[in-house]
Amino acid sequence: MDNKIKVLIVDDSLTVRSMIAKHLNDSYECVMASNGEEGWEALLEDKSITLVFADMHMPVLNGMLLLKRIRESDIERIASIPVIIITGHEDCDAAKRASYNVGATDFISKPFV
C-alpha cells in the first residue's frame, strides 16, 4: 500500500501541472485540477489532500479566490490546509504580499527550477 502524502496541483496549464507532478511524484501522490473550481471540488471530495499548489491566474476561479474560499471554509480540514501560490506575475513582490494577505502558506515565482 502506498502511503504518500496527497497534494493538489491547480493550474490551467497542463505543462505546468505535469512539470510540478513530475518533480513531486517520487514522494507525493498528485491530484490535478485545471482551475480553482475544479480544485475546490477536489478538496471537498478528497479528505486525504494535505497540501495545495495553486496558480494565481486561471480562468473560472483564480488561485487568489480559491485561497480566499479555502481560508473562509467552515470545514476546518480545508480552512487550515497549507496553500502555496504560484505565479509568473511581473510584479512578484506585490503578488507575494497579496498572497500572504489572503492567507497563503508560501509563494513560488515562475519560471522555477
N, CA, C and O atoms as CSV, one atom per row, in Angstrom:
chain,resi,resn,atom,element,x,y,z
A,1,MET,N,N,0.838,-1.183,0.000
A,1,MET,CA,C,0.000,0.000,0.000
A,1,MET,C,C,0.885,1.249,0.000
A,1,MET,O,O,1.870,1.320,0.734
A,2,ASP,N,N,0.528,2.224,-0.822
A,2,ASP,CA,C,1.289,3.457,-0.967
A,2,ASP,C,C,0.767,4.487,0.025
A,2,ASP,O,O,-0.413,4.834,-0.008
A,3,ASN,N,N,1.630,4.976,0.905
A,3,ASN,CA,C,1.227,5.947,1.925
A,3,ASN,C,C,1.784,7.332,1.657
A,3,ASN,O,O,2.151,8.046,2.591
A,4,LYS,N,N,1.851,7.715,0.407
A,4,LYS,CA,C,2.366,9.031,0.043
A,4,LYS,C,C,1.372,10.115,0.468
A,4,LYS,O,O,0.158,9.909,0.448
A,5,ILE,N,N,1.911,11.259,0.847
A,5,ILE,CA,C,1.091,12.428,1.138
A,5,ILE,C,C,0.470,12.897,-0.172
A,5,ILE,O,O,1.132,12.916,-1.210
A,6,LYS,N,N,-0.804,13.275,-0.118
A,6,LYS,CA,C,-1.507,13.685,-1.329
A,6,LYS,C,C,-1.540,15.206,-1.449
A,6,LYS,O,O,-1.952,15.910,-0.527
A,7,VAL,N,N,-1.099,15.695,-2.607
A,7,VAL,CA,C,-1.115,17.130,-2.877
A,7,VAL,C,C,-2.003,17.420,-4.087
A,7,VAL,O,O,-2.136,16.606,-5.000
A,8,LEU,N,N,-2.596,18.594,-4.060
A,8,LEU,CA,C,-3.449,19.061,-5.150
A,8,LEU,C,C,-2.699,20.141,-5.913
A,8,LEU,O,O,-2.227,21.114,-5.325
A,9,ILE,N,N,-2.591,19.966,-7.226
A,9,ILE,CA,C,-1.940,20.943,-8.107
A,9,ILE,C,C,-3.022,21.567,-8.975
A,9,ILE,O,O,-3.655,20.885,-9.781
A,10,VAL,N,N,-3.232,22.879,-8.804
A,10,VAL,CA,C,-4.276,23.586,-9.546
A,10,VAL,C,C,-3.614,24.623,-10.447
A,10,VAL,O,O,-3.071,25.621,-9.974
A,11,ASP,N,N,-3.669,24.370,-11.742
A,11,ASP,CA,C,-3.074,25.289,-12.722
A,11,ASP,C,C,-3.766,25.063,-14.054
A,11,ASP,O,O,-4.060,23.924,-14.414
A,12,ASP,N,N,-4.028,26.133,-14.787
A,12,ASP,CA,C,-4.704,25.990,-16.078
A,12,ASP,C,C,-3.769,25.471,-17.160
A,12,ASP,O,O,-4.231,25.107,-18.242
A,13,SER,N,N,-2.473,25.429,-16.899
A,13,SER,CA,C,-1.507,24.916,-17.865
A,13,SER,C,C,-1.193,23.443,-17.577
A,13,SER,O,O,-0.658,23.107,-16.521
A,14,LEU,N,N,-1.531,22.584,-18.521
A,14,LEU,CA,C,-1.214,21.162,-18.380
A,14,LEU,C,C,0.291,20.969,-18.251
A,14,LEU,O,O,0.745,20.095,-17.512
A,15,THR,N,N,1.060,21.773,-18.959
A,15,THR,CA,C,2.521,21.674,-18.901
A,15,THR,C,C,3.027,21.947,-17.484
A,15,THR,O,O,3.860,21.204,-16.967
A,16,VAL,N,N,2.527,23.005,-16.862
A,16,VAL,CA,C,2.950,23.345,-15.501
A,16,VAL,C,C,2.503,22.269,-14.523
A,16,VAL,O,O,3.288,21.837,-13.679
A,17,ARG,N,N,1.243,21.827,-14.627
A,17,ARG,CA,C,0.753,20.767,-13.730
A,17,ARG,C,C,1.626,19.526,-13.851
A,17,ARG,O,O,2.017,18.930,-12.848
A,18,SER,N,N,1.925,19.144,-15.085
A,18,SER,CA,C,2.733,17.941,-15.318
A,18,SER,C,C,4.148,18.098,-14.798
A,18,SER,O,O,4.712,17.155,-14.241
A,19,MET,N,N,4.736,19.287,-14.973
A,19,MET,CA,C,6.094,19.530,-14.505
A,19,MET,C,C,6.162,19.457,-12.978
A,19,MET,O,O,7.077,18.846,-12.427
A,20,ILE,N,N,5.206,20.074,-12.302
A,20,ILE,CA,C,5.189,20.016,-10.840
A,20,ILE,C,C,5.007,18.576,-10.379
A,20,ILE,O,O,5.714,18.109,-9.486
A,21,ALA,N,N,4.065,17.880,-10.987
A,21,ALA,CA,C,3.815,16.482,-10.605
A,21,ALA,C,C,5.051,15.617,-10.836
A,21,ALA,O,O,5.360,14.745,-10.023
A,22,LYS,N,N,5.751,15.854,-11.930
A,22,LYS,CA,C,6.955,15.072,-12.225
A,22,LYS,C,C,7.984,15.221,-11.104
A,22,LYS,O,O,8.643,14.253,-10.723
A,23,HIS,N,N,8.116,16.438,-10.583
A,23,HIS,CA,C,9.089,16.685,-9.519
A,23,HIS,C,C,8.627,16.145,-8.168
A,23,HIS,O,O,9.451,15.867,-7.297
A,24,LEU,N,N,7.329,15.996,-7.991
A,24,LEU,CA,C,6.805,15.563,-6.699
A,24,LEU,C,C,6.454,14.082,-6.622
A,24,LEU,O,O,6.339,13.529,-5.529
A,25,ASN,N,N,6.283,13.434,-7.776
A,25,ASN,CA,C,5.758,12.073,-7.811
A,25,ASN,C,C,6.537,11.038,-7.007
A,25,ASN,O,O,5.950,10.058,-6.548
A,26,ASP,N,N,7.827,11.226,-6.827
A,26,ASP,CA,C,8.589,10.249,-6.042
A,26,ASP,C,C,8.153,10.234,-4.583
A,26,ASP,O,O,8.161,9.184,-3.941
A,27,SER,N,N,7.776,11.386,-4.063
A,27,SER,CA,C,7.458,11.492,-2.642
A,27,SER,C,C,5.983,11.752,-2.345
A,27,SER,O,O,5.526,11.522,-1.226
A,28,TYR,N,N,5.241,12.229,-3.337
A,28,TYR,CA,C,3.858,12.625,-3.117
A,28,TYR,C,C,2.936,12.035,-4.167
A,28,TYR,O,O,3.349,11.769,-5.295
A,29,GLU,N,N,1.688,11.833,-3.786
A,29,GLU,CA,C,0.656,11.471,-4.750
A,29,GLU,C,C,0.008,12.774,-5.197
A,29,GLU,O,O,-0.435,13.564,-4.364
A,30,CYS,N,N,-0.050,13.004,-6.500
A,30,CYS,CA,C,-0.539,14.271,-7.040
A,30,CYS,C,C,-1.930,14.123,-7.642
A,30,CYS,O,O,-2.200,13.208,-8.421
A,31,VAL,N,N,-2.804,15.049,-7.259
A,31,VAL,CA,C,-4.131,15.193,-7.837
A,31,VAL,C,C,-4.085,16.502,-8.596
A,31,VAL,O,O,-3.513,17.475,-8.105
A,32,MET,N,N,-4.674,16.554,-9.783
A,32,MET,CA,C,-4.583,17.759,-10.598
A,32,MET,C,C,-5.952,18.328,-10.937
A,32,MET,O,O,-6.931,17.602,-11.108
A,33,ALA,N,N,-5.987,19.665,-11.029
A,33,ALA,CA,C,-7.194,20.376,-11.445
A,33,ALA,C,C,-6.770,21.529,-12.348
A,33,ALA,O,O,-5.702,22.113,-12.167
A,34,SER,N,N,-7.620,21.850,-13.324
A,34,SER,CA,C,-7.248,22.867,-14.312
A,34,SER,C,C,-7.759,24.268,-13.987
A,34,SER,O,O,-7.451,25.215,-14.710
A,35,ASN,N,N,-8.533,24.416,-12.915
A,35,ASN,CA,C,-8.969,25.741,-12.470
A,35,ASN,C,C,-9.367,25.650,-10.996
A,35,ASN,O,O,-9.471,24.558,-10.439
A,36,GLY,N,N,-9.586,26.797,-10.380
A,36,GLY,CA,C,-9.892,26.831,-8.958
A,36,GLY,C,C,-11.174,26.123,-8.583
A,36,GLY,O,O,-11.262,25.531,-7.508
A,37,GLU,N,N,-12.162,26.174,-9.442
A,37,GLU,CA,C,-13.438,25.496,-9.138
A,37,GLU,C,C,-13.237,23.984,-9.083
A,37,GLU,O,O,-13.756,23.317,-8.188
A,38,GLU,N,N,-12.479,23.442,-10.046
A,38,GLU,CA,C,-12.170,22.008,-10.015
A,38,GLU,C,C,-11.339,21.670,-8.773
A,38,GLU,O,O,-11.530,20.623,-8.155
A,39,GLY,N,N,-10.422,22.563,-8.418
A,39,GLY,CA,C,-9.618,22.357,-7.218
A,39,GLY,C,C,-10.468,22.337,-5.966
A,39,GLY,O,O,-10.271,21.497,-5.088
A,40,TRP,N,N,-11.410,23.254,-5.880
A,40,TRP,CA,C,-12.325,23.308,-4.734
A,40,TRP,C,C,-13.121,22.012,-4.618
A,40,TRP,O,O,-13.256,21.449,-3.532
A,41,GLU,N,N,-13.644,21.548,-5.747
A,41,GLU,CA,C,-14.408,20.290,-5.748
A,41,GLU,C,C,-13.530,19.121,-5.285
A,41,GLU,O,O,-13.987,18.253,-4.541
A,42,ALA,N,N,-12.277,19.104,-5.729
A,42,ALA,CA,C,-11.355,18.040,-5.313
A,42,ALA,C,C,-11.145,18.073,-3.804
A,42,ALA,O,O,-11.112,17.023,-3.161
A,43,LEU,N,N,-11.003,19.270,-3.232
A,43,LEU,CA,C,-10.828,19.394,-1.782
A,43,LEU,C,C,-12.054,18.906,-1.018
A,43,LEU,O,O,-11.929,18.275,0.032
A,44,LEU,N,N,-13.230,19.200,-1.546
A,44,LEU,CA,C,-14.458,18.745,-0.890
A,44,LEU,C,C,-14.595,17.228,-0.951
A,44,LEU,O,O,-15.044,16.599,0.008
A,45,GLU,N,N,-14.209,16.647,-2.077
A,45,GLU,CA,C,-14.395,15.212,-2.291
A,45,GLU,C,C,-13.306,14.348,-1.685
A,45,GLU,O,O,-13.583,13.231,-1.249
A,46,ASP,N,N,-12.074,14.836,-1.647
A,46,ASP,CA,C,-10.939,14.001,-1.224
A,46,ASP,C,C,-10.353,14.518,0.087
A,46,ASP,O,O,-9.583,15.479,0.107
A,47,LYS,N,N,-10.730,13.865,1.171
A,47,LYS,CA,C,-10.297,14.296,2.503
A,47,LYS,C,C,-8.833,14.006,2.780
A,47,LYS,O,O,-8.311,14.429,3.812
A,48,SER,N,N,-8.157,13.298,1.889
A,48,SER,CA,C,-6.754,12.957,2.124
A,48,SER,C,C,-5.773,13.972,1.518
A,48,SER,O,O,-4.563,13.827,1.695
A,49,ILE,N,N,-6.266,14.989,0.813
A,49,ILE,CA,C,-5.388,16.041,0.277
A,49,ILE,C,C,-4.878,16.876,1.448
A,49,ILE,O,O,-5.664,17.346,2.270
A,50,THR,N,N,-3.554,17.060,1.522
A,50,THR,CA,C,-2.966,17.764,2.662
A,50,THR,C,C,-2.166,19.013,2.280
A,50,THR,O,O,-1.640,19.699,3.156
A,51,LEU,N,N,-2.071,19.310,0.997
A,51,LEU,CA,C,-1.313,20.473,0.532
A,51,LEU,C,C,-1.859,20.886,-0.832
A,51,LEU,O,O,-2.219,20.041,-1.650
A,52,VAL,N,N,-1.915,22.200,-1.066
A,52,VAL,CA,C,-2.416,22.721,-2.341
A,52,VAL,C,C,-1.369,23.638,-2.965
A,52,VAL,O,O,-0.832,24.525,-2.301
A,53,PHE,N,N,-1.082,23.415,-4.255
A,53,PHE,CA,C,-0.330,24.347,-5.082
A,53,PHE,C,C,-1.358,24.966,-6.019
A,53,PHE,O,O,-2.068,24.236,-6.710
A,54,ALA,N,N,-1.457,26.302,-6.061
A,54,ALA,CA,C,-2.459,26.944,-6.918
A,54,ALA,C,C,-1.848,28.099,-7.685
A,54,ALA,O,O,-1.182,28.959,-7.109
A,55,ASP,N,N,-2.079,28.113,-8.989
A,55,ASP,CA,C,-1.652,29.217,-9.835
A,55,ASP,C,C,-2.494,30.443,-9.503
A,55,ASP,O,O,-3.697,30.331,-9.267
A,56,MET,N,N,-1.870,31.593,-9.485
A,56,MET,CA,C,-2.581,32.827,-9.161
A,56,MET,C,C,-3.585,33.196,-10.245
A,56,MET,O,O,-4.688,33.645,-9.934
A,57,HIS,N,N,-3.219,33.012,-11.523
A,57,HIS,CA,C,-4.067,33.445,-12.629
A,57,HIS,C,C,-4.585,32.237,-13.411
A,57,HIS,O,O,-3.829,31.548,-14.095
A,58,MET,N,N,-5.903,31.998,-13.291
A,58,MET,CA,C,-6.575,30.905,-14.009
A,58,MET,C,C,-7.981,31.352,-14.369
A,58,MET,O,O,-8.530,32.255,-13.738
A,59,PRO,N,N,-8.561,30.727,-15.375
A,59,PRO,CA,C,-9.962,31.018,-15.687
A,59,PRO,C,C,-10.892,30.353,-14.661
A,59,PRO,O,O,-10.449,29.537,-13.853
A,60,VAL,N,N,-12.132,30.695,-14.700
A,60,VAL,CA,C,-13.224,30.152,-13.885
A,60,VAL,C,C,-13.112,30.626,-12.428
A,60,VAL,O,O,-13.969,31.379,-11.966
A,61,LEU,N,N,-12.082,30.202,-11.705
A,61,LEU,CA,C,-11.826,30.648,-10.333
A,61,LEU,C,C,-10.317,30.700,-10.179
A,61,LEU,O,O,-9.653,29.665,-10.212
A,62,ASN,N,N,-9.766,31.904,-10.009
A,62,ASN,CA,C,-8.313,32.019,-9.949
A,62,ASN,C,C,-7.776,31.564,-8.588
A,62,ASN,O,O,-8.541,31.280,-7.666
A,63,GLY,N,N,-6.462,31.504,-8.485
A,63,GLY,CA,C,-5.829,30.991,-7.270
A,63,GLY,C,C,-6.089,31.831,-6.036
A,63,GLY,O,O,-6.218,31.291,-4.937
A,64,MET,N,N,-6.167,33.136,-6.197
A,64,MET,CA,C,-6.435,34.011,-5.057
A,64,MET,C,C,-7.856,33.796,-4.526
A,64,MET,O,O,-8.074,33.768,-3.315
A,65,LEU,N,N,-8.815,33.646,-5.439
A,65,LEU,CA,C,-10.189,33.395,-4.998
A,65,LEU,C,C,-10.327,31.995,-4.399
A,65,LEU,O,O,-11.082,31.796,-3.448
A,66,LEU,N,N,-9.601,31.031,-4.954
A,66,LEU,CA,C,-9.588,29.691,-4.357
A,66,LEU,C,C,-9.005,29.765,-2.952
A,66,LEU,O,O,-9.569,29.194,-2.019
A,67,LEU,N,N,-7.888,30.457,-2.791
A,67,LEU,CA,C,-7.265,30.612,-1.475
A,67,LEU,C,C,-8.239,31.267,-0.497
A,67,LEU,O,O,-8.367,30.821,0.643
A,68,LYS,N,N,-8.916,32.311,-0.932
A,68,LYS,CA,C,-9.893,33.001,-0.078
A,68,LYS,C,C,-11.007,32.044,0.330
A,68,LYS,O,O,-11.407,32.018,1.494
A,69,ARG,N,N,-11.507,31.263,-0.613
A,69,ARG,CA,C,-12.565,30.294,-0.329
A,69,ARG,C,C,-12.079,29.241,0.667
A,69,ARG,O,O,-12.809,28.848,1.577
A,70,ILE,N,N,-10.846,28.796,0.483
A,70,ILE,CA,C,-10.268,27.808,1.401
A,70,ILE,C,C,-10.181,28.390,2.809
A,70,ILE,O,O,-10.627,27.756,3.766
A,71,ARG,N,N,-9.619,29.578,2.947
A,71,ARG,CA,C,-9.430,30.185,4.270
A,71,ARG,C,C,-10.749,30.519,4.958
A,71,ARG,O,O,-10.807,30.557,6.187
A,72,GLU,N,N,-11.807,30.761,4.187
A,72,GLU,CA,C,-13.111,31.094,4.760
A,72,GLU,C,C,-14.009,29.870,4.930
A,72,GLU,O,O,-15.154,30.001,5.360
A,73,SER,N,N,-13.509,28.697,4.601
A,73,SER,CA,C,-14.315,27.475,4.688
A,73,SER,C,C,-14.719,27.167,6.129
A,73,SER,O,O,-13.948,27.381,7.064
A,74,ASP,N,N,-15.923,26.667,6.285
A,74,ASP,CA,C,-16.406,26.200,7.585
A,74,ASP,C,C,-15.844,24.831,7.933
A,74,ASP,O,O,-15.989,24.364,9.063
A,75,ILE,N,N,-15.204,24.188,6.963
A,75,ILE,CA,C,-14.623,22.866,7.176
A,75,ILE,C,C,-13.180,23.065,7.623
A,75,ILE,O,O,-12.347,23.499,6.827
A,76,GLU,N,N,-12.871,22.758,8.874
A,76,GLU,CA,C,-11.552,23.023,9.451
A,76,GLU,C,C,-10.431,22.376,8.643
A,76,GLU,O,O,-9.383,22.988,8.440
A,77,ARG,N,N,-10.640,21.158,8.184
A,77,ARG,CA,C,-9.630,20.446,7.389
A,77,ARG,C,C,-9.238,21.264,6.167
A,77,ARG,O,O,-8.064,21.311,5.798
A,78,ILE,N,N,-10.201,21.897,5.549
A,78,ILE,CA,C,-9.947,22.711,4.359
A,78,ILE,C,C,-9.390,24.079,4.742
A,78,ILE,O,O,-8.426,24.544,4.133
A,79,ALA,N,N,-9.977,24.719,5.731
A,79,ALA,CA,C,-9.560,26.074,6.123
A,79,ALA,C,C,-8.106,26.131,6.572
A,79,ALA,O,O,-7.451,27.163,6.427
A,80,SER,N,N,-7.599,25.034,7.112
A,80,SER,CA,C,-6.236,25.042,7.654
A,80,SER,C,C,-5.195,24.399,6.730
A,80,SER,O,O,-4.020,24.309,7.086
A,81,ILE,N,N,-5.622,23.957,5.555
A,81,ILE,CA,C,-4.688,23.280,4.645
A,81,ILE,C,C,-3.624,24.266,4.137
A,81,ILE,O,O,-3.959,25.399,3.791
A,82,PRO,N,N,-2.362,23.857,4.087
A,82,PRO,CA,C,-1.336,24.735,3.524
A,82,PRO,C,C,-1.575,24.974,2.025
A,82,PRO,O,O,-1.873,24.043,1.277
A,83,VAL,N,N,-1.439,26.230,1.607
A,83,VAL,CA,C,-1.632,26.601,0.207
A,83,VAL,C,C,-0.403,27.374,-0.264
A,83,VAL,O,O,-0.019,28.379,0.336
A,84,ILE,N,N,0.201,26.897,-1.336
A,84,ILE,CA,C,1.340,27.563,-1.957
A,84,ILE,C,C,0.860,28.175,-3.267
A,84,ILE,O,O,0.407,27.466,-4.166
A,85,ILE,N,N,0.964,29.491,-3.365
A,85,ILE,CA,C,0.541,30.198,-4.581
A,85,ILE,C,C,1.718,30.266,-5.550
A,85,ILE,O,O,2.855,30.533,-5.161
A,86,ILE,N,N,1.412,30.015,-6.820
A,86,ILE,CA,C,2.420,30.040,-7.893
A,86,ILE,C,C,2.009,31.112,-8.899
A,86,ILE,O,O,0.843,31.198,-9.286
A,87,THR,N,N,2.974,31.928,-9.319
A,87,THR,CA,C,2.638,32.928,-10.326
A,87,THR,C,C,3.843,33.344,-11.152
A,87,THR,O,O,4.988,33.251,-10.710
A,88,GLY,N,N,3.562,33.799,-12.345
A,88,GLY,CA,C,4.560,34.393,-13.213
A,88,GLY,C,C,4.313,35.892,-13.309
A,88,GLY,O,O,4.801,36.543,-14.233
A,89,HIS,N,N,3.560,36.443,-12.361
A,89,HIS,CA,C,3.196,37.862,-12.336
A,89,HIS,C,C,4.438,38.734,-12.414
A,89,HIS,O,O,5.440,38.454,-11.757
A,90,GLU,N,N,4.375,39.786,-13.214
A,90,GLU,CA,C,5.528,40.672,-13.408
A,90,GLU,C,C,5.975,41.335,-12.116
A,90,GLU,O,O,7.174,41.427,-11.854
A,91,ASP,N,N,5.035,41.794,-11.310
A,91,ASP,CA,C,5.374,42.430,-10.038
A,91,ASP,C,C,5.299,41.370,-8.944
A,91,ASP,O,O,4.312,41.266,-8.215
A,92,CYS,N,N,6.350,40.606,-8.855
A,92,CYS,CA,C,6.405,39.463,-7.953
A,92,CYS,C,C,6.206,39.869,-6.487
A,92,CYS,O,O,5.517,39.167,-5.748
A,93,ASP,N,N,6.793,40.984,-6.060
A,93,ASP,CA,C,6.667,41.401,-4.665
A,93,ASP,C,C,5.229,41.745,-4.314
A,93,ASP,O,O,4.748,41.384,-3.240
A,94,ALA,N,N,4.542,42.436,-5.208
A,94,ALA,CA,C,3.137,42.780,-4.967
A,94,ALA,C,C,2.279,41.517,-4.935
A,94,ALA,O,O,1.387,41.388,-4.096
A,95,ALA,N,N,2.548,40.597,-5.840
A,95,ALA,CA,C,1.793,39.335,-5.880
A,95,ALA,C,C,2.041,38.536,-4.605
A,95,ALA,O,O,1.118,37.940,-4.050
A,96,LYS,N,N,3.281,38.527,-4.145
A,96,LYS,CA,C,3.626,37.807,-2.917
A,96,LYS,C,C,2.893,38.418,-1.717
A,96,LYS,O,O,2.306,37.694,-0.912
A,97,ARG,N,N,2.928,39.740,-1.601
A,97,ARG,CA,C,2.235,40.411,-0.490
A,97,ARG,C,C,0.739,40.110,-0.526
A,97,ARG,O,O,0.135,39.811,0.504
A,98,ALA,N,N,0.147,40.191,-1.713
A,98,ALA,CA,C,-1.285,39.923,-1.847
A,98,ALA,C,C,-1.613,38.486,-1.439
A,98,ALA,O,O,-2.619,38.235,-0.776
A,99,SER,N,N,-0.756,37.550,-1.839
A,99,SER,CA,C,-0.973,36.138,-1.493
A,99,SER,C,C,-0.923,35.918,0.008
A,99,SER,O,O,-1.790,35.253,0.575
A,100,TYR,N,N,0.088,36.476,0.646
A,100,TYR,CA,C,0.217,36.323,2.101
A,100,TYR,C,C,-0.920,37.014,2.839
A,100,TYR,O,O,-1.370,36.528,3.877
A,101,ASN,N,N,-1.389,38.147,2.312
A,101,ASN,CA,C,-2.508,38.855,2.945
A,101,ASN,C,C,-3.792,38.033,2.933
A,101,ASN,O,O,-4.616,38.157,3.839
A,102,VAL,N,N,-3.966,37.207,1.931
A,102,VAL,CA,C,-5.163,36.365,1.839
A,102,VAL,C,C,-4.988,35.079,2.640
A,102,VAL,O,O,-5.970,34.407,2.957
A,103,GLY,N,N,-3.747,34.734,2.968
A,103,GLY,CA,C,-3.533,33.554,3.803
A,103,GLY,C,C,-2.683,32.465,3.202
A,103,GLY,O,O,-2.721,31.326,3.668
A,104,ALA,N,N,-1.906,32.788,2.166
A,104,ALA,CA,C,-1.040,31.780,1.566
A,104,ALA,C,C,0.013,31.317,2.575
A,104,ALA,O,O,0.488,32.102,3.395
A,105,THR,N,N,0.364,30.056,2.504
A,105,THR,CA,C,1.403,29.489,3.350
A,105,THR,C,C,2.774,29.829,2.790
A,105,THR,O,O,3.717,30.095,3.536
A,106,ASP,N,N,2.872,29.817,1.458
A,106,ASP,CA,C,4.134,30.135,0.793
A,106,ASP,C,C,3.834,30.595,-0.620
A,106,ASP,O,O,2.681,30.603,-1.052
A,107,PHE,N,N,4.885,30.981,-1.341
A,107,PHE,CA,C,4.745,31.593,-2.649
A,107,PHE,C,C,5.906,31.150,-3.521
A,107,PHE,O,O,7.051,31.135,-3.068
A,108,ILE,N,N,5.625,30.790,-4.769
A,108,ILE,CA,C,6.660,30.394,-5.721
A,108,ILE,C,C,6.472,31.214,-6.996
A,108,ILE,O,O,5.363,31.321,-7.520
A,109,SER,N,N,7.567,31.789,-7.485
A,109,SER,CA,C,7.520,32.556,-8.737
A,109,SER,C,C,7.886,31.659,-9.910
A,109,SER,O,O,8.768,30.806,-9.805
A,110,LYS,N,N,7.183,31.866,-11.050
A,110,LYS,CA,C,7.543,31.196,-12.298
A,110,LYS,C,C,8.389,32.148,-13.099
A,110,LYS,O,O,8.207,33.359,-12.971
A,111,PRO,N,N,9.294,31.681,-13.907
A,111,PRO,CA,C,9.636,30.256,-14.065
A,111,PRO,C,C,10.435,29.786,-12.869
A,111,PRO,O,O,11.189,30.550,-12.266
A,112,PHE,N,N,10.262,28.516,-12.533
A,112,PHE,CA,C,11.010,27.951,-11.417
A,112,PHE,C,C,11.777,26.730,-11.882
A,112,PHE,O,O,11.457,26.117,-12.901
A,113,VAL,N,N,12.788,26.398,-11.116
A,113,VAL,CA,C,13.658,25.281,-11.458
A,113,VAL,C,C,13.191,24.061,-10.701
A,113,VAL,O,O,13.781,22.989,-10.835
